[in-house]
Amino acid sequence: MSLARAESRRLIKRRFTKVLLVGVLLVLAAVAAGTYLSSQKVGPSQVAAAKAEADRYYQDALRQAAADKQTCLAAAGTPNASQWPANCDELYTPTLEDYDYTWYMPPTFNLREDFTDMISVFAVVLAAAAFLIGASFVGAEWNSGGMMNLLLWRPQRLRVLGTKLATFLTWLLGLSVLLGAVWAGLFRLIAETRGTTEKMTPGVWQSFGLTGLRGLGLIVAAGALGFALASLGRHTGMALGALVGIGALQIGVYVMAGLAGFKYPDVLFAPFWLIALLYKEWVATDYTSCDYSSTSGCEPDTFTMTWQAGSVGLAALTAVVVLISMWTMRRRDIT
């Protein structure tokens, strides 16, 4: 039996892999079911009800504005006059445009506007599972002594570890693509039955496809990182401990950078890079760059993190960690 085939069987027969995949399917099913149950198809009756509710709130606001004006006029020359403007005509008068009927529409799933969020949810859930499965796949081998026994059969260290990683990533890639296709079809169905597919153009589908590719890159990178970190520490717990430690370090650096007056502390916080990766960009804002005024307003300085920067950063981190794990596999004793 070839090494790749043996590793494939070992991966798919592991109880942890099966349990975690079932958990992933349950989480994704819960998200889809929640979206379906919380959405409804919008028709003329819902639009009419929303317009009526918006008009009701508008009329209530008009009556309140009229009452406020009468109170303002009555307060002239009394101690309460200081609570009102000198010219009562300056009081705000509501307009119909302030009460857009779409704000009062029932929740409905808009495929064009909402599916990007669903792609991000899918990518994050599978990335977390990929990290854990990858770490457990190689970590359990080190912890149980299976890696040492395998190297007696195949004494090529880098080939063994590389085949393990390649086999895992191949299965991960295939499963992610399959589930991603089901996910897209499922939400297309939800939009048709409980939402809307209006304004769906080829360009929108292309944008969804590119977002999915970036999400797929995140999933594969997470799996490779989990695998490499567990291989470095020769234990699944090494990957989990490194994840917790890096998270704590990130929070500390982010807080300290903010306290030190760093202009854009967001660029030091990894989650914002992931947001930029999945949503094309993340805009970091320096609110201390100008003094806000209710009359003159404020245009604070901003820095835009792009998905290209997020992709390069994630790829570089993954490559470095994987190469280090390969180097240590070659240099360290196996006993």
C-alpha positions as a Markdown table, in Angstrom:
| # | Residue | x | y | z |
|---|---|---|---|---|
| 1 | Met | 0.0 | 0.0 | 0.0 |
| 2 | Ser | 1.3 | 3.5 | -0.9 |
| 3 | Leu | 2.1 | 5.9 | 1.9 |
| 4 | Ala | -0.5 | 8.4 | 0.6 |
| 5 | Arg | -3.2 | 5.8 | 0.6 |
| 6 | Ala | -2.2 | 4.7 | 4.1 |
| 7 | Glu | -2.3 | 8.2 | 5.4 |
| 8 | Ser | -5.7 | 8.8 | 3.7 |
| 9 | Arg | -7.2 | 5.8 | 5.5 |
| 10 | Arg | -5.6 | 6.9 | 8.8 |
| 11 | Leu | -7.1 | 10.3 | 8.4 |
| 12 | Ile | -10.7 | 9.4 | 7.5 |
| 13 | Lys | -10.9 | 6.5 | 10.1 |
| 14 | Arg | -9.9 | 8.7 | 13.1 |
| 15 | Arg | -12.7 | 9.1 | 15.5 |
| 16 | Phe | -11.8 | 12.7 | 16.2 |
| 17 | Thr | -12.0 | 13.6 | 12.5 |
| 18 | Lys | -15.5 | 12.0 | 12.3 |
| 19 | Val | -16.8 | 13.7 | 15.4 |
| 20 | Leu | -15.5 | 17.1 | 14.4 |
| 21 | Leu | -16.9 | 16.8 | 10.9 |
| 22 | Val | -20.3 | 15.9 | 12.4 |
| 23 | Gly | -20.0 | 19.0 | 14.7 |
| 24 | Val | -19.2 | 21.2 | 11.7 |
| 25 | Leu | -22.2 | 19.9 | 9.8 |
| 26 | Leu | -24.5 | 20.6 | 12.8 |
| 27 | Val | -23.2 | 24.1 | 13.2 |
| 28 | Leu | -23.6 | 24.9 | 9.5 |
| 29 | Ala | -27.1 | 23.3 | 9.5 |
| 30 | Ala | -28.0 | 25.4 | 12.5 |
| 31 | Val | -26.9 | 28.6 | 10.7 |
| 32 | Ala | -28.9 | 27.7 | 7.6 |
| 33 | Ala | -32.0 | 26.7 | 9.6 |
| 34 | Gly | -31.8 | 29.9 | 11.6 |
| 35 | Thr | -31.6 | 32.0 | 8.4 |
| 36 | Tyr | -34.5 | 30.1 | 6.9 |
| 37 | Leu | -36.7 | 30.4 | 9.9 |
| 38 | Ser | -35.9 | 34.1 | 10.6 |
| 39 | Ser | -36.6 | 35.2 | 7.0 |
| 40 | Gln | -39.8 | 35.5 | 5.1 |
| 41 | Lys | -40.8 | 36.2 | 1.5 |
| 42 | Val | -41.8 | 39.8 | 1.1 |
| 43 | Gly | -44.9 | 40.7 | -1.0 |
| 44 | Pro | -47.3 | 43.6 | -1.6 |
| 45 | Ser | -49.0 | 43.0 | 1.8 |
| 46 | Gln | -45.8 | 43.3 | 3.7 |
| 47 | Val | -44.7 | 46.4 | 1.8 |
| 48 | Ala | -48.1 | 48.0 | 2.5 |
| 49 | Ala | -47.9 | 47.2 | 6.2 |
| 50 | Ala | -44.4 | 48.6 | 6.5 |
| 51 | Lys | -45.4 | 51.8 | 4.8 |
| 52 | Ala | -48.4 | 52.1 | 7.1 |
| 53 | Glu | -46.1 | 51.6 | 10.1 |
| 54 | Ala | -43.6 | 54.2 | 8.8 |
| 55 | Asp | -46.4 | 56.7 | 8.3 |
| 56 | Arg | -47.7 | 56.1 | 11.8 |
| 57 | Tyr | -44.3 | 56.8 | 13.3 |
| 58 | Tyr | -44.0 | 59.9 | 11.1 |
| 59 | Gln | -47.4 | 61.2 | 12.2 |
| 60 | Asp | -46.5 | 60.6 | 15.9 |
| 61 | Ala | -43.2 | 62.5 | 15.4 |
| 62 | Leu | -45.1 | 65.4 | 13.8 |
| 63 | Arg | -47.5 | 65.6 | 16.7 |
| 64 | Gln | -44.6 | 65.5 | 19.2 |
| 65 | Ala | -42.7 | 68.3 | 17.2 |
| 66 | Ala | -45.8 | 70.5 | 17.3 |
| 67 | Ala | -46.3 | 69.9 | 21.0 |
| 68 | Asp | -42.6 | 70.8 | 21.6 |
| 69 | Lys | -43.0 | 74.0 | 19.6 |
| 70 | Gln | -46.0 | 75.0 | 21.7 |
| 71 | Thr | -44.1 | 74.3 | 24.9 |
| 72 | Cys | -41.2 | 76.4 | 23.6 |
| 73 | Leu | -43.4 | 79.3 | 22.8 |
| 74 | Ala | -45.1 | 79.1 | 26.1 |
| 75 | Ala | -41.8 | 79.1 | 27.9 |
| 76 | Ala | -40.8 | 82.5 | 26.6 |
| 77 | Gly | -40.1 | 84.9 | 29.5 |
| 78 | Thr | -40.2 | 82.2 | 32.1 |
| 79 | Pro | -37.3 | 80.4 | 33.9 |
| 80 | Asn | -37.8 | 77.4 | 31.5 |
| 81 | Ala | -36.9 | 79.5 | 28.5 |
| 82 | Ser | -33.2 | 78.5 | 28.8 |
| 83 | Gln | -34.2 | 75.0 | 28.0 |
| 84 | Trp | -35.4 | 76.0 | 24.5 |
| 85 | Pro | -33.8 | 77.9 | 21.6 |
| 86 | Ala | -34.5 | 81.6 | 21.4 |
| 87 | Asn | -36.2 | 81.0 | 18.0 |
| 88 | Cys | -38.7 | 78.2 | 18.4 |
| 89 | Asp | -38.8 | 77.8 | 14.6 |
| 90 | Glu | -35.3 | 76.3 | 14.8 |
| 91 | Leu | -36.8 | 73.2 | 16.5 |
| 92 | Tyr | -36.4 | 70.1 | 14.3 |
| 93 | Thr | -39.4 | 69.2 | 12.2 |
| 94 | Pro | -39.6 | 65.6 | 11.0 |
| 95 | Thr | -39.8 | 64.8 | 7.3 |
| 96 | Leu | -41.2 | 61.8 | 5.6 |
| 97 | Glu | -37.8 | 60.9 | 4.3 |
| 98 | Asp | -36.7 | 60.3 | 8.0 |
| 99 | Tyr | -39.0 | 57.3 | 8.1 |
| 100 | Asp | -38.0 | 55.0 | 5.3 |
| 101 | Tyr | -40.6 | 52.2 | 5.1 |
| 102 | Thr | -37.8 | 49.6 | 4.4 |
| 103 | Trp | -36.7 | 50.0 | 8.0 |
| 104 | Tyr | -40.1 | 48.4 | 9.0 |
| 105 | Met | -40.0 | 45.5 | 6.6 |
| 106 | Pro | -39.9 | 42.0 | 8.0 |
| 107 | Pro | -36.5 | 40.3 | 7.9 |
| 108 | Thr | -35.8 | 38.6 | 4.6 |
| 109 | Phe | -32.7 | 37.0 | 3.2 |
| 110 | Asn | -31.2 | 39.1 | 0.4 |
| 111 | Leu | -28.8 | 36.9 | -1.6 |
| 112 | Arg | -26.9 | 39.8 | -3.1 |
| 113 | Glu | -26.4 | 41.6 | 0.2 |
| 114 | Asp | -26.2 | 38.8 | 2.8 |
| 115 | Phe | -24.5 | 35.9 | 1.2 |
| 116 | Thr | -21.0 | 37.3 | 1.7 |
| 117 | Asp | -21.6 | 37.0 | 5.5 |
| 118 | Met | -22.6 | 33.4 | 5.0 |
| 119 | Ile | -19.4 | 32.7 | 3.0 |
| 120 | Ser | -17.4 | 34.2 | 5.9 |
| 121 | Val | -19.2 | 32.1 | 8.5 |
| 122 | Phe | -18.6 | 29.0 | 6.4 |
| 123 | Ala | -14.9 | 29.8 | 6.0 |
| 124 | Val | -14.4 | 30.6 | 9.8 |
| 125 | Val | -16.2 | 27.4 | 10.9 |
| 126 | Leu | -14.2 | 25.2 | 8.5 |
| 127 | Ala | -10.9 | 26.9 | 9.3 |
| 128 | Ala | -11.4 | 26.2 | 13.0 |
| 129 | Ala | -12.2 | 22.6 | 12.3 |
| 130 | Ala | -9.2 | 22.3 | 9.9 |
| 131 | Phe | -6.8 | 23.7 | 12.5 |
| 132 | Leu | -8.0 | 21.1 | 15.1 |
| 133 | Ile | -8.1 | 18.2 | 12.7 |
| 134 | Gly | -4.7 | 19.0 | 11.3 |
| 135 | Ala | -3.2 | 19.4 | 14.8 |
| 136 | Ser | -4.7 | 16.1 | 16.0 |
| 137 | Phe | -3.8 | 14.2 | 12.9 |
| 138 | Val | -0.1 | 14.6 | 13.3 |
| 139 | Gly | 0.0 | 15.3 | 17.1 |
| 140 | Ala | -1.7 | 12.0 | 17.9 |
| 141 | Glu | 1.0 | 10.2 | 15.8 |
| 142 | Trp | 3.8 | 11.8 | 17.8 |
| 143 | Asn | 2.1 | 11.3 | 21.2 |
| 144 | Ser | 1.3 | 7.6 | 20.6 |
| 145 | Gly | 4.7 | 6.7 | 19.1 |
| 146 | Gly | 3.0 | 5.9 | 15.7 |
| 147 | Met | 5.4 | 8.4 | 14.0 |
| 148 | Met | 8.4 | 6.5 | 15.2 |
| 149 | Asn | 7.0 | 3.2 | 14.1 |
| 150 | Leu | 6.1 | 4.7 | 10.7 |
| 151 | Leu | 9.7 | 5.9 | 10.2 |
| 152 | Leu | 10.9 | 2.4 | 10.8 |
| 153 | Trp | 8.9 | 1.4 | 7.8 |
| 154 | Arg | 9.6 | 4.5 | 5.7 |
| 155 | Pro | 12.8 | 6.1 | 7.1 |
| 156 | Gln | 12.5 | 9.2 | 4.9 |
| 157 | Arg | 11.5 | 11.9 | 7.4 |
| 158 | Leu | 10.6 | 14.7 | 5.1 |
| 159 | Arg | 8.8 | 12.5 | 2.7 |
| 160 | Val | 6.7 | 11.0 | 5.5 |
| 161 | Leu | 5.8 | 14.4 | 7.1 |
| 162 | Gly | 5.3 | 16.0 | 3.6 |
| 163 | Thr | 3.0 | 13.1 | 2.5 |
| 164 | Lys | 1.0 | 13.4 | 5.7 |
| 165 | Leu | 0.5 | 17.1 | 5.2 |
| 166 | Ala | -0.3 | 16.8 | 1.4 |
| 167 | Thr | -2.8 | 14.1 | 2.1 |
| 168 | Phe | -4.5 | 16.0 | 4.8 |
| 169 | Leu | -4.6 | 19.2 | 2.7 |
| 170 | Thr | -5.9 | 17.4 | -0.4 |
| 171 | Trp | -8.8 | 15.9 | 1.6 |
| 172 | Leu | -9.4 | 19.2 | 3.3 |
| 173 | Leu | -9.5 | 21.0 | -0.1 |
| 174 | Gly | -11.9 | 18.5 | -1.6 |
| 175 | Leu | -14.2 | 18.5 | 1.3 |
| 176 | Ser | -14.3 | 22.3 | 1.5 |
| 177 | Val | -15.1 | 22.7 | -2.2 |
| 178 | Leu | -17.9 | 20.1 | -1.9 |
| 179 | Leu | -19.4 | 21.6 | 1.2 |
| 180 | Gly | -19.0 | 25.1 | -0.3 |
| 181 | Ala | -21.0 | 24.1 | -3.3 |
| 182 | Val | -23.8 | 22.7 | -1.1 |
| 183 | Trp | -23.7 | 25.8 | 1.0 |
| 184 | Ala | -24.1 | 28.1 | -2.0 |
| 185 | Gly | -26.9 | 26.0 | -3.4 |
| 186 | Leu | -28.7 | 25.9 | 0.0 |
| 187 | Phe | -28.6 | 29.7 | 0.4 |
| 188 | Arg | -29.8 | 30.2 | -3.2 |
| 189 | Leu | -32.8 | 28.0 | -2.3 |
| 190 | Ile | -33.4 | 30.0 | 0.9 |
| 191 | Ala | -33.3 | 33.2 | -1.1 |
| 192 | Glu | -35.8 | 31.9 | -3.6 |
| 193 | Thr | -38.2 | 30.6 | -1.0 |
| 194 | Arg | -37.8 | 32.9 | 2.0 |
| 195 | Gly | -36.0 | 35.9 | 0.6 |
| 196 | Thr | -35.0 | 37.6 | -2.7 |
| 197 | Thr | -32.6 | 37.0 | -5.6 |
| 198 | Glu | -33.1 | 40.4 | -7.1 |
| 199 | Lys | -30.2 | 42.2 | -8.8 |
| 200 | Met | -28.1 | 39.0 | -9.1 |
| 201 | Thr | -25.8 | 39.6 | -12.0 |
| 202 | Pro | -22.8 | 37.6 | -13.3 |
| 203 | Gly | -20.5 | 40.1 | -11.6 |
| 204 | Val | -22.1 | 39.4 | -8.2 |
| 205 | Trp | -21.6 | 35.7 | -8.7 |
| 206 | Gln | -18.0 | 36.4 | -9.7 |
| 207 | Ser | -17.5 | 38.4 | -6.5 |
| 208 | Phe | -19.0 | 35.6 | -4.4 |
| 209 | Gly | -16.6 | 33.1 | -6.2 |
| 210 | Leu | -13.6 | 35.3 | -5.4 |
| 211 | Thr | -14.7 | 35.6 | -1.8 |
| 212 | Gly | -15.1 | 31.8 | -1.6 |
| 213 | Leu | -11.6 | 31.4 | -3.0 |
| 214 | Arg | -10.2 | 33.6 | -0.3 |
| 215 | Gly | -12.2 | 31.7 | 2.3 |
| 216 | Leu | -10.8 | 28.5 | 0.9 |
| 217 | Gly | -7.3 | 29.8 | 1.3 |
| 218 | Leu | -8.0 | 30.6 | 4.9 |
| 219 | Ile | -9.3 | 27.1 | 5.5 |
| 220 | Val | -6.2 | 25.5 | 3.9 |
| 221 | Ala | -3.8 | 27.8 | 5.7 |
| 222 | Ala | -5.5 | 27.1 | 9.1 |
| 223 | Gly | -5.2 | 23.3 | 8.5 |
| 224 | Ala | -1.5 | 23.7 | 7.5 |
| 225 | Leu | -0.8 | 25.8 | 10.6 |
| 226 | Gly | -2.5 | 23.4 | 13.0 |
| 227 | Phe | -0.5 | 20.5 | 11.4 |
| 228 | Ala | 2.8 | 22.3 | 11.5 |
| 229 | Leu | 2.5 | 23.6 | 15.0 |
| 230 | Ala | 1.5 | 20.2 | 16.4 |
| 231 | Ser | 4.5 | 18.7 | 14.5 |
| 232 | Leu | 6.8 | 21.2 | 16.0 |
| 233 | Gly | 5.7 | 20.4 | 19.5 |
| 234 | Arg | 5.1 | 16.7 | 18.8 |
| 235 | His | 1.8 | 17.0 | 20.5 |
| 236 | Thr | -1.7 | 18.3 | 19.7 |
| 237 | Gly | -1.6 | 20.5 | 22.7 |
| 238 | Met | 1.3 | 22.4 | 21.2 |
| 239 | Ala | -0.9 | 23.8 | 18.5 |
| 240 | Leu | -3.7 | 24.7 | 20.9 |
| 241 | Gly | -1.3 | 26.2 | 23.3 |
| 242 | Ala | 0.4 | 28.3 | 20.6 |
| 243 | Leu | -3.0 | 29.5 | 19.4 |
| 244 | Val | -4.0 | 30.6 | 22.9 |
| 245 | Gly | -0.6 | 32.2 | 23.5 |
| 246 | Ile | -0.6 | 34.1 | 20.2 |
| 247 | Gly | -4.1 | 35.3 | 20.9 |
| 248 | Ala | -3.1 | 36.6 | 24.3 |
| 249 | Leu | 0.0 | 38.2 | 22.8 |
| 250 | Gln | -2.1 | 39.8 | 20.1 |
| 251 | Ile | -4.5 | 41.3 | 22.7 |
| 252 | Gly | -1.6 | 42.6 | 24.8 |
| 253 | Val | 0.1 | 44.2 | 21.8 |
| 254 | Tyr | -3.1 | 45.7 | 20.6 |
| 255 | Val | -3.9 | 47.2 | 24.0 |
| 256 | Met | -0.3 | 48.5 | 24.5 |
| 257 | Ala | -0.2 | 50.0 | 21.1 |
| 258 | Gly | -3.4 | 51.9 | 21.8 |
| 259 | Leu | -2.1 | 53.1 | 25.1 |
| 260 | Ala | 1.2 | 54.2 | 23.5 |
| 261 | Gly | -0.6 | 56.3 | 21.0 |
| 262 | Phe | 0.1 | 54.1 | 17.9 |
| 263 | Lys | -1.8 | 55.7 | 15.0 |
| 264 | Tyr | -3.5 | 52.5 | 13.8 |
| 265 | Pro | -3.4 | 49.7 | 16.4 |
| 266 | Asp | -5.8 | 47.7 | 14.3 |
| 267 | Val | -3.1 | 46.7 | 11.9 |
| 268 | Leu | -1.4 | 44.8 | 14.7 |
| 269 | Phe | -4.5 | 42.7 | 15.5 |
| 270 | Ala | -4.8 | 39.5 | 13.4 |
| 271 | Pro | -8.6 | 39.3 | 13.3 |
| 272 | Phe | -8.8 | 42.6 | 11.4 |
| 273 | Trp | -6.5 | 41.1 | 8.8 |
| 274 | Leu | -8.9 | 38.1 | 8.5 |
| 275 | Ile | -11.8 | 40.5 | 8.1 |
| 276 | Ala | -9.9 | 42.3 | 5.3 |
| 277 | Leu | -9.2 | 39.0 | 3.7 |
| 278 | Leu | -12.8 | 37.9 | 3.6 |
| 279 | Tyr | -14.5 | 41.3 | 3.1 |
| 280 | Lys | -11.9 | 42.7 | 0.6 |
| 281 | Glu | -10.8 | 45.5 | 3.0 |
| 282 | Trp | -10.8 | 46.8 | 6.6 |
| 283 | Val | -10.6 | 50.5 | 7.2 |
| 284 | Ala | -8.6 | 51.5 | 10.4 |
| 285 | Thr | -9.5 | 54.9 | 11.7 |
| 286 | Asp | -7.5 | 57.3 | 13.9 |
| 287 | Tyr | -10.2 | 59.2 | 15.7 |
| 288 | Thr | -7.6 | 61.3 | 17.5 |
| 289 | Ser | -6.4 | 62.9 | 14.3 |
| 290 | Cys | -9.0 | 65.7 | 14.5 |
| 291 | Asp | -11.3 | 67.3 | 17.0 |
| 292 | Tyr | -15.0 | 66.5 | 16.4 |
| 293 | Ser | -17.4 | 69.4 | 16.2 |
| 294 | Ser | -21.2 | 69.3 | 15.7 |
| 295 | Thr | -20.8 | 72.2 | 13.4 |
| 296 | Ser | -17.6 | 71.6 | 11.4 |
| 297 | Gly | -17.7 | 67.8 | 11.6 |
| 298 | Cys | -14.6 | 65.6 | 11.4 |
| 299 | Glu | -12.7 | 63.6 | 8.8 |
| 300 | Pro | -10.3 | 61.5 | 10.7 |
| 301 | Asp | -7.3 | 59.8 | 9.1 |
| 302 | Thr | -7.8 | 56.3 | 7.9 |
| 303 | Phe | -5.7 | 53.4 | 6.7 |
| 304 | Thr | -7.2 | 50.7 | 4.5 |
| 305 | Met | -6.0 | 47.1 | 4.9 |
| 306 | Thr | -6.7 | 45.2 | 1.7 |
| 307 | Trp | -7.4 | 41.5 | 1.0 |
| 308 | Gln | -4.1 | 41.4 | -0.9 |
| 309 | Ala | -2.1 | 42.3 | 2.2 |
| 310 | Gly | -4.1 | 39.8 | 4.3 |
| 311 | Ser | -3.5 | 37.1 | 1.7 |
| 312 | Val | 0.3 | 37.8 | 1.6 |
| 313 | Gly | 0.5 | 37.9 | 5.4 |
| 314 | Leu | -1.4 | 34.7 | 5.9 |
| 315 | Ala | 0.6 | 32.9 | 3.1 |
| 316 | Ala | 3.9 | 34.1 | 4.5 |
| 317 | Leu | 3.0 | 33.0 | 8.1 |
| 318 | Thr | 1.9 | 29.6 | 6.9 |
| 319 | Ala | 4.9 | 29.0 | 4.8 |
| 320 | Val | 7.3 | 30.0 | 7.6 |
| 321 | Val | 5.7 | 27.8 | 10.2 |
| 322 | Val | 5.5 | 24.8 | 7.8 |
| 323 | Leu | 9.1 | 25.2 | 6.7 |
| 324 | Ile | 10.3 | 25.4 | 10.3 |
| 325 | Ser | 8.3 | 22.2 | 11.1 |
| 326 | Met | 10.0 | 20.5 | 8.1 |
| 327 | Trp | 13.4 | 21.7 | 9.2 |
| 328 | Thr | 13.0 | 20.4 | 12.8 |
| 329 | Met | 11.7 | 17.1 | 11.5 |
| 330 | Arg | 14.9 | 16.7 | 9.6 |
| 331 | Arg | 17.3 | 17.9 | 12.4 |
| 332 | Arg | 15.8 | 16.6 | 15.6 |
| 333 | Asp | 16.0 | 13.2 | 17.1 |
| 334 | Ile | 12.8 | 11.1 | 16.7 |
| 335 | Thr | 13.2 | 9.1 | 19.9 |
